[in-house]
Amino acid sequence: MKKLVLAAAFTAAASTAFAGNLSEPVVEAPVIVEQATGTSQGIILPLVLLVLVAAAVASN
């Protein structure tokens, strides 16, 4: 009797592994990340601000 219950449990567990339908899977478009063209693009604004602060301090 134990073997029959165990076999039924394994059959039930194995049948859910193959559940699904035959429709085509949905494939989403890949995400494309653009890279910056140069490494100095993020430093221009801080340098301009530094020059403006230095000019303001020097004029006093």
DAPECOR-V169513 format. One record per pair of residues at least 4 apart in sequence whose ideal C-beta (glycine too) atoms are under 8 Angstrom apart, sorted by the first residue. I is the first residue (numbers start at 1). GAP is how many residues later the second one is. D is the distance in Angstrom with one decimal. If there is no record, write none. Layout:
I&GAP&D ; I&GAP&D
This chain:
1&4&6.6 ; 2&4&6.1 ; 3&4&6.1 ; 4&4&6.4 ; 5&4&6.4 ; 6&4&6.5 ; 7&4&6.3 ; 8&4&6.4 ; 9&4&6.3 ; 10&4&6.1 ; 11&4&6.3 ; 12&4&7.2 ; 13&4&7.4 ; 14&4&7.6 ; 15&4&7.4 ; 36&5&5.7 ; 36&6&7.9 ; 37&4&7.4 ; 40&4&6.8 ; 43&4&5.9 ; 44&4&6.4 ; 45&4&6.4 ; 46&4&6.2 ; 47&4&6.5 ; 48&4&6.4 ; 49&4&6.3 ; 50&4&6.2 ; 51&4&6.3 ; 52&4&6.4 ; 53&4&6.3 ; 54&4&6.1 ; 55&4&6.3 ; 56&4&7.2
